[in-house]
Structure formats: structure tokens, C-alpha cells
Amino acid sequence: MALKQFLQFKLSQKLSPQQIQLMKLIQLPTQAFEQRLKQELEENPALDTGKEVDTTEDNFDDFDNTEDYDDNETIEAEDINVDEYLSDDEVPDYRTRANNYSSDDEEKSVPYAAGTSFTQHLTNQLNTFRLSDEEEEIAHFLVGSVDESGYIRRKLSDITDDLAFTQNIYTTEEEIEKVLKIVHQLDPAGVGARNLQECLSIQLHRKDPSPEVELATEIIDKGFEQFTKKHYKKLMQKFSINEEQLRDAIEEIERLNPKPGGSYAGNNKIVEHIVPDFAIKIVDGELDLTLNGRNAPELHVSREYNNMLKGYKESKEKSKAQKDAVMFIKQKLDAAKWFIEAVRQRQQTLFVTMSSIMQYQKEYFLTGDERKLRPMILKDIADEIEMDVSTISRVANSKYVDTPYGTKLIKEFFSESMTNDQGEEVSTREIKKILETVIEKENKKKPLTDEALAKVLKEKGYPIARRTVAKYREQLDIPVARLRKKI
């Protein structure tokens, strides 16, 4: 087969660097956007913020926004029209800035308190015990194996091997079990347990003796499986007790902490702070939407770079170093101009999208009743504001809105629809809310099965199948009827 050369013409879509930059900025939440802004300010000296007193607001309306810059294209310094980058209409920065910023828009850093970690807290308690050198090494290793919940979830055989390979300590599982009982004496009660049953048992054995505590201890030690499955009749037969005695014992068990590590007061785990991107308020019966000021920073091109271009234009003899500097300045000015425009478009896209969502779900935002949520998918908003579905997805996926009813993730307002017995389309969120209400009001001694819940919903005008009820119940993190049973 002979090799041939030929020309082929074809059309293809290709995203420009500016479009890619805009898409990446849109999907960032407020805090991540601030980090991206800080990074851009560090990388591009031609970009400046509006926080300096002696800066100027430059007008770049004369700049050709359709100009494409190609790194591989050869451009001479003489080909650059410096006038396009300069403006005679320089307005002092204090003239363009309005004094209408809220104190909430100020940058605030959250200080993190330094303290004792959970592991260090346990280690400090080991110093109160008399241990041999080997026992002390094993105890420290066991404490280091305790997770955030307070459990040791590794097998003793694995711990034995690790001690031999990493600490050069050759011991047996029996010896580790002996040291583990010492770890079980540490506070908070239940720490170092290998499973939930052992955790509850440790806590009960450390309680002051009483008939209820003794019975609860027997239930956990000898009838844990029946207890977890809520087979109350079997428990009453096994321990020869009545319903009232069982109820008192269960109340004792319910007071225990299944995750003792989470109760440590000195826990220094950093809490993630959510910064809402929007705020919705009700003013005189109407909805008022505002965009967080931190999403719309004041940016402009550095005055120093502006002066450098003026100096190049006014100089009669242009050296090679000056020409190279102008080429560098052009690249940085282009990048600054693109970034400023991307931030402006990001602000506009966020506001338009959220405004459309707010109007679409107006009844919910006015009342706060989740049953008022209309069925809404990404395409509904995309068609209304004439944008791509992927853009709406980027806005909704990681943004939060501060409403009179709490801070909500925007994607929570989107839901599928189904038809009720009246032929009307209703949101699945509405059905889940009604399902949750029905389960809350059910008789806990005889909780409703999924089939019974389906019948109740059908009577209320929502004909859905039993498997759909099971799916919604799991999404609401509600257990099956047997596990909802109470005495």
C-alpha cells in the first residue's frame, strides 16, 4: 500500500483559554475562589486589587476583546500599539469606590486554638499506671492505633506482627490483651474497644451498680444480637423479665456513647466553615437576592505597568531590553485583562442563575415549606436563562445560599417529578417530606412497613410502589420498621 499525502478540511469546536478559565472559576465556591484570586495576584504582577490608596482605575474599553494571543506567534515590539493599553481618562481610585460595603464582606481569619490532641490525652493518662518497659511500649502502640471514634479496629494478630516489625518487640496476643485491658481503663469510658458491643460493655461495667445497669450489662454481654435486631420478646424470655424492666435497661443503654472518641472536649479537629455565595431575604413580602461581596472583588491593572508602557512610548531610542520588557508587559496585561473579564462574567453568571432558581422556587423561599418545592431539573433553568446545562451544574454543585430558613446547598433545590392522582406533577422532595412526617407520627410499638407506608401515601394522593418507598426511606437515612420499634 503506497503512502500518500492529501489535504482534509473539517470543522471542529475548540474552547479558548478564556472559556476554560471562566468554567473553572464558575465551579469554585467562595473560599476556593478567594484562593484562586490570591494565586493569580501572586503570579501576575500586572493584576492589582482595589485595596491600595494610590492606585488608579484604568479604562480598558478601547482594548480589542476579540484579540487572540498565541504563545507560538512571533510578535515584534514595534507591532504593539501601546495606545491600546493606555488611557487618558484616569480616575482616582477613591472616586470610583462606593462606601456601601457591609462589614460582613471584610476578610476574616478564623483562629485555631492549639491544645492537646486526643492521642496525647490518652498517652498522658498512661503515665499514671505502673508498667514495665515492654508493656509501656505496647500501651503506647495501642493508643496510637485508636481512631477518631475511639475504637481499635485492627486484629490483635496484626498488631503483634507490627510490633515485631516496627518496634522490635516480640510478644503474644495474650500479652497484648492484658495491656489492652489497661487501655480500657482510660477516659473517656469505652475508648480502645474493638467493636460496639465491647464499647458499650466497658461503659456499663464502669457505672455504679443498680438493677437496671446489671440487666443492661447482661443484655449487652449475652444478648447483643437480639438487642440490635430489637427482638424484645426473645430478650424478655431469655432473661425472665417483664416489659417495664426491659424498658429501664434499654434506657440505660441509650445513655451510653457509641463513639467515645467524639466526646473528647479537647479535640482539635478543624471544622469546615461554609461561606454562602448568595443571600436571600424577604423584604416587604418580596424576595431580595444578593451576591456575596467576596465573589466580586475589585480588580484592575497595576498603575506601575501602565507607567512602564508610557515610558516606553515616550522614549526616543528603544533598546533591546526595553523591547523585551514591552513583550513581557503585553503578555501580563493580556492575562490580567482576561482574568478581570472572567471574574466579571463569573459574577454575572452566578447572579443570573441563582435569580432564576429563586423565581422558579418562589413559593418555597417565601414560606420555607419543603412541600412547596416544585419539580426542577438543570434543563429547566438552562432553558430559562439560555445557558448550557453544564454551566448550571457547575453553579449548583458547590454553591450555598443563605436563606431565612438556614444555609442550603443549591443542588438540593433540584428534584425529579412524579404525577399524583390528580394528574399534577409534584416534586419527589415533597413526597419524601410527607413520608418523613408519616414515619414520625407512626406508632413506635408497631412501626409501619414499607408496604404499609406505600398504602398511606396512596391514600394521600401519591401512588408510588413499595420499592420506591424503600428507596426514599434509605435516602432519608431512616431504618426499616423492625429497627424503628420501641417498647
C-alpha positions in Angstrom: 0.0 0.0 0.0 1.6 3.3 -1.1 1.8 6.3 1.2 0.0 9.4 0.0 -0.3 13.0 1.2 -3.6 14.8 1.0 -5.4 17.8 2.5 -8.6 17.4 4.6 -10.9 20.2 5.7 -13.1 19.7 8.8 -14.9 21.8 11.3 -14.3 21.3 15.0 -15.1 23.1 18.2 -12.3 24.2 20.4 -12.5 26.0 23.7 -10.4 29.1 24.0 -8.2 29.6 27.1 -10.5 32.3 28.3 -13.6 30.0 28.2 -11.7 27.3 30.1 -10.6 29.8 32.7 -14.2 31.0 33.1 -15.6 27.5 33.5 -13.0 26.7 36.2 -13.9 29.9 38.0 -17.6 29.4 37.9 -17.4 26.0 39.6 -15.4 27.3 42.5 -17.2 28.1 45.8 -16.4 31.4 47.6 -13.4 30.2 49.7 -11.8 28.3 46.8 -12.4 31.3 44.5 -10.5 33.6 47.0 -7.6 31.2 47.0 -7.6 31.2 43.2 -7.7 35.0 43.2 -4.8 35.2 45.6 -2.8 32.8 43.4 -3.5 34.9 40.3 -2.4 38.1 42.1 0.9 36.4 43.1 1.6 35.0 39.6 0.6 38.1 37.6 2.2 41.4 38.8 0.1 43.3 36.3 -3.0 42.5 38.2 -3.9 44.5 41.3 -6.6 44.8 43.9 -8.5 47.9 44.9 -7.1 47.9 48.5 -4.2 50.3 47.8 -4.7 54.0 48.2 -2.5 55.3 45.4 -3.9 53.1 42.6 -5.9 54.2 39.6 -8.9 52.6 37.9 -7.9 52.2 34.2 -10.4 52.2 31.4 -9.7 49.3 29.0 -12.8 49.7 26.9 -10.6 50.5 23.9 -8.8 47.2 24.2 -9.8 44.8 21.5 -11.6 42.0 23.3 -11.6 39.8 20.3 -7.8 39.7 20.0 -6.4 36.2 20.4 -2.9 35.9 21.8 -0.9 32.9 20.7 2.3 32.0 22.5 3.8 30.5 19.4 3.1 33.6 17.3 6.1 35.9 16.6 5.3 39.5 17.6 7.7 42.3 17.3 7.7 45.1 19.9 7.1 47.7 17.1 3.8 45.9 16.2 2.3 46.5 19.6 0.0 49.6 19.7 0.9 51.0 23.1 -2.1 53.4 23.0 -4.5 50.4 23.2 -3.1 49.7 26.7 -3.1 53.3 27.9 -6.0 55.6 28.8 -6.0 59.3 29.1 -9.1 59.2 31.3 -7.5 58.2 34.6 -9.9 58.5 37.5 -8.6 58.4 41.1 -9.5 55.2 42.8 -11.3 56.9 45.7 -13.7 58.4 43.1 -14.8 55.0 41.8 -15.3 53.2 45.1 -18.6 53.3 46.8 -18.9 53.2 50.6 -21.7 50.6 50.6 -19.8 47.5 51.7 -21.1 45.6 54.7 -18.8 44.7 57.5 -19.7 41.1 56.7 -17.8 41.4 53.5 -14.5 42.0 55.2 -11.9 39.3 55.2 -11.8 37.5 58.5 -9.5 34.7 59.5 -10.6 32.1 61.9 -8.0 31.4 64.6 -7.5 27.8 65.6 -6.8 27.0 69.2 -3.8 25.0 70.0 -4.4 22.2 72.5 -3.8 18.6 73.4 -4.7 16.0 70.7 -6.9 13.0 71.5 -3.9 10.6 71.3 -1.8 12.8 73.5 -4.7 13.0 76.0 -4.7 9.2 76.2 -0.9 9.0 76.4 -0.8 11.4 79.3 -3.1 9.1 81.2 -0.8 6.1 80.7 1.8 7.8 82.9 -0.5 7.2 85.9 -0.1 3.4 85.6 2.9 1.3 86.7 4.0 -0.6 83.6 7.1 -2.4 82.6 9.2 -1.0 79.6 7.7 -3.6 77.2 4.1 -3.0 78.5 4.6 0.7 78.2 5.7 0.3 74.5 2.7 -1.9 73.8 0.3 0.5 75.5 1.7 3.5 73.5 1.3 1.5 70.3 -2.3 0.6 71.2 -3.1 4.2 72.0 -1.6 5.2 68.6 -4.0 2.7 66.9 -7.1 4.3 68.4 -9.1 6.1 65.6 -11.1 9.3 65.9 -14.2 7.4 67.2 -12.2 5.8 70.0 -12.0 2.3 68.5 -9.1 0.0 67.8 -10.3 -1.7 64.6 -7.3 -3.9 63.9 -6.9 -7.6 64.8 -4.5 -8.4 67.7 -2.6 -10.7 65.3 -1.9 -7.7 63.0 -0.8 -5.6 66.0 1.5 -8.4 67.1 3.2 -8.5 63.7 3.5 -4.7 63.5 5.1 -4.6 67.0 7.7 -7.2 65.8 8.5 -5.5 62.5 8.4 -1.8 63.5 9.2 -1.7 67.3 11.3 -4.9 67.5 9.0 -6.2 70.3 8.2 -9.9 70.2 5.1 -10.6 72.2 2.0 -12.6 72.2 -1.7 -11.9 71.7 -2.3 -12.8 75.3 0.1 -10.1 76.5 -1.4 -7.5 74.2 -4.9 -8.5 75.5 -3.6 -7.9 79.0 -2.3 -4.4 78.1 -5.5 -3.6 76.2 -7.5 -4.0 79.4 -5.4 -1.2 80.9 -6.1 1.0 77.9 -9.8 0.2 78.5 -9.5 2.0 81.9 -8.6 5.3 80.2 -11.0 8.2 79.8 -13.4 8.7 78.1 -15.1 5.4 79.0 -15.2 2.9 76.2 -12.0 4.0 74.5 -9.9 1.3 72.9 -12.9 -1.1 72.3 -12.7 -3.3 69.2 -16.4 -3.2 68.4 -19.6 -1.6 69.5 -20.5 -4.4 71.9 -17.2 -4.2 73.7 -17.5 -0.4 73.9 -21.0 -0.4 75.5 -19.9 -3.2 77.8 -16.9 -1.3 79.1 -19.1 1.8 79.8 -21.7 -0.3 81.7 -19.1 -2.1 83.8 -17.7 1.3 85.0 -21.2 2.5 86.1 -22.4 2.3 89.7 -24.2 -1.0 90.2 -28.0 -1.0 90.1 -30.7 -3.4 88.9 -31.1 -1.5 85.6 -27.3 -1.4 85.0 -26.8 -5.1 85.8 -29.6 -6.1 83.5 -28.3 -3.8 80.7 -24.8 -5.3 81.1 -26.3 -8.8 80.8 -28.2 -7.8 77.7 -25.1 -6.4 76.0 -22.8 -9.2 77.0 -25.2 -12.2 76.4 -28.0 -10.9 74.2 -26.4 -8.3 72.0 -27.6 -9.8 68.7 -31.2 -9.9 69.9 -30.9 -6.3 71.2 -29.5 -5.0 67.9 -32.3 -6.7 66.0 -34.9 -5.4 68.6 -36.2 -8.9 69.3 -37.7 -7.7 72.6 -39.9 -10.7 73.2 -36.9 -13.0 72.9 -34.9 -10.8 75.4 -37.8 -10.9 77.9 -38.0 -14.7 77.7 -34.2 -15.2 77.9 -33.7 -13.1 81.0 -37.1 -13.8 82.6 -38.0 -10.1 82.8 -41.1 -8.0 82.1 -41.6 -5.2 79.7 -41.0 -2.4 82.2 -37.7 -3.9 83.4 -36.5 -4.2 79.8 -37.5 -0.6 79.1 -35.5 0.6 82.0 -32.4 -1.4 80.9 -32.7 -0.1 77.3 -32.9 3.5 78.7 -29.6 2.8 80.4 -28.0 1.6 77.2 -29.3 4.6 75.2 -27.5 6.9 77.6 -24.1 5.4 76.6 -21.8 6.9 74.0 -21.2 4.7 70.9 -18.4 6.9 69.8 -16.3 7.8 72.9 -13.6 9.5 70.8 -16.1 12.1 69.6 -16.8 13.3 73.1 -13.3 14.4 73.8 -13.6 18.1 74.7 -10.0 18.9 73.6 -10.5 17.6 70.1 -8.7 19.9 67.7 -10.4 18.7 64.5 -10.7 21.7 62.2 -14.4 22.4 61.4 -15.2 23.3 57.9 -16.8 26.7 57.7 -19.4 27.2 54.9 -19.4 30.7 53.3 -22.7 31.2 51.5 -22.2 32.5 47.9 -25.7 34.1 47.9 -28.1 35.6 50.4 -31.9 35.6 50.0 -34.0 37.9 52.3 -37.7 38.7 52.4 -38.2 42.4 52.1 -41.8 43.7 52.2 -43.1 40.3 51.0 -40.7 40.2 48.1 -37.5 38.1 47.7 -34.2 40.0 47.6 -31.2 38.3 46.2 -27.6 39.4 46.9 -24.3 38.0 45.8 -21.6 37.7 48.4 -19.2 40.6 48.0 -16.3 38.3 48.3 -17.3 36.8 44.9 -16.9 40.2 43.2 -13.5 41.6 44.2 -12.3 45.0 42.9 -9.6 44.3 40.3 -7.7 46.5 38.0 -4.4 46.6 36.0 -1.4 47.8 38.0 -0.5 51.5 37.6 3.2 50.7 37.6 2.8 48.6 34.4 0.8 51.5 33.0 3.6 53.9 33.7 6.2 51.5 32.2 4.3 51.5 28.9 4.2 55.3 28.9 7.9 55.4 29.5 8.5 53.1 26.5 6.2 55.2 24.3 7.9 58.5 25.2 11.5 57.2 24.9 13.1 58.1 21.6 15.7 55.4 21.5 14.3 51.9 22.3 16.9 49.4 23.4 16.5 45.6 23.1 15.9 45.3 26.8 13.0 47.8 26.6 11.5 45.9 23.7 11.8 42.6 25.6 10.1 44.3 28.6 7.2 45.5 26.4 6.7 42.0 25.1 6.6 40.7 28.7 4.2 43.5 29.8 1.9 42.7 26.9 1.6 39.1 28.0 0.9 40.1 31.6 -1.6 42.8 30.6 -3.5 40.3 28.3 -3.6 37.8 31.2 -4.8 40.4 33.6 -7.5 41.6 31.2 -8.7 38.1 30.6 -8.9 37.3 34.3 -10.8 40.5 35.1 -13.3 39.8 32.4 -13.6 36.2 33.6 -14.3 37.3 37.2 -17.0 39.8 35.8 -18.6 37.0 33.8 -18.5 34.7 36.7 -20.3 37.2 38.9 -22.9 37.8 36.2 -23.4 34.0 35.6 -23.8 33.2 39.3 -26.3 36.0 39.9 -28.5 35.3 36.8 -28.6 31.5 37.6 -29.5 31.9 41.2 -32.0 34.6 40.4 -33.7 32.2 38.0 -33.7 29.4 40.7 -35.1 31.8 43.2 -38.0 32.8 41.0 -38.7 29.2 40.0 -38.9 28.2 43.7 -40.5 31.4 44.8 -43.2 29.7 46.9 -40.6 27.8 48.9 -38.4 30.8 49.6 -41.4 32.8 50.8 -42.8 30.0 53.1 -39.9 27.7 53.9 -42.2 24.7 53.4 -40.4 22.0 51.5 -43.7 20.7 50.2 -43.8 23.9 48.1 -40.7 22.9 46.2 -41.5 22.5 42.5 -40.0 19.7 40.4 -36.9 21.3 38.8 -34.1 19.9 36.8 -31.0 21.5 35.4 -32.5 21.8 31.9 -35.4 23.9 33.3 -33.0 26.7 34.5 -30.7 26.3 31.5 -33.6 26.9 29.0 -34.9 29.9 31.0 -31.6 31.8 31.1 -30.4 30.3 27.8 -27.2 28.8 29.1 -25.7 25.3 28.8 -26.8 22.6 31.3 -23.1 22.1 32.3 -22.9 25.7 33.4 -25.9 25.4 35.6 -24.5 22.2 37.1 -21.2 24.0 37.9 -23.1 26.8 39.7 -25.4 24.4 41.6 -23.0 21.7 42.6 -20.8 23.5 45.1 -22.5 26.8 46.0 -24.5 27.7 49.1 -27.3 30.2 49.6 -28.2 31.8 53.0 -32.0 31.8 53.3 -34.3 32.7 56.2 -34.6 29.0 56.9 -30.8 28.2 57.1 -27.9 27.8 54.7 -28.8 25.4 51.9 -26.8 23.7 49.1 -28.2 24.9 45.8 -28.4 21.5 44.2 -30.9 20.5 47.0 -33.5 22.6 45.2 -33.3 20.4 42.2 -35.5 17.3 42.2 -37.3 14.9 39.8 -41.1 14.9 39.4 -43.9 12.3 39.5 -47.6 12.5 38.8 -50.1 12.3 41.7 -53.6 11.0 41.5 -54.8 14.5 40.4 -52.6 14.3 37.3 -50.3 17.1 38.7 -46.6 16.9 38.7 -45.1 17.1 42.2 -41.5 17.1 43.4 -40.0 14.0 44.9 -38.8 16.2 47.7 -42.4 16.8 48.6 -43.1 13.1 48.8 -40.0 12.5 51.0 -41.2 15.2 53.4 -44.6 13.6 53.7 -43.0 10.2 54.1 -40.8 11.5 56.9 -43.8 13.1 58.6 -45.8 9.8 58.4 -42.9 7.9 60.0 -42.6 10.4 62.8 -46.2 10.1 63.7 -46.4 6.3 63.5 -47.0 4.0 66.5 -43.4 3.1 67.5 -44.6 -0.1 69.1 -45.9 -1.2 65.7 -44.0 0.8 63.1 -45.3 0.8 59.5 -43.6 -1.5 57.0 -42.7 -0.2 53.5 -45.9 -1.7 52.1 -48.0 0.0 54.7 -46.2 3.3 54.1 -47.0 2.9 50.4 -50.7 2.5 51.2 -50.7 5.6 53.4 -49.0 7.6 50.7 -51.6 6.3 48.1 -54.4 7.5 50.4 -52.8 10.9 50.5 -52.8 11.0 46.7 -49.2 9.8 45.9 -49.5 6.4 44.2 -45.9 5.0 44.4 -44.6 1.4 44.6 -43.2 -0.2 47.8 -39.7 -0.4 46.3 -39.9 3.4 45.7 -40.9 3.9 49.3 -37.9 1.8 50.3 -35.6 3.9 48.1 -36.9 7.2 49.5 -36.6 5.9 53.1 -33.0 4.9 52.6 -32.2 8.3 51.1 -33.7 9.9 54.2 -31.5 7.6 56.3 -34.5 6.0 58.1 -34.1 2.4 59.2 -36.6 -0.4 58.4 -39.7 -0.9 60.5 -38.1 -3.6 62.7 -35.3 -1.2 63.8 -37.7 1.6 64.5 -39.6 -0.4 67.0 -39.7 0.8 70.6 -41.2 -0.6 73.8 
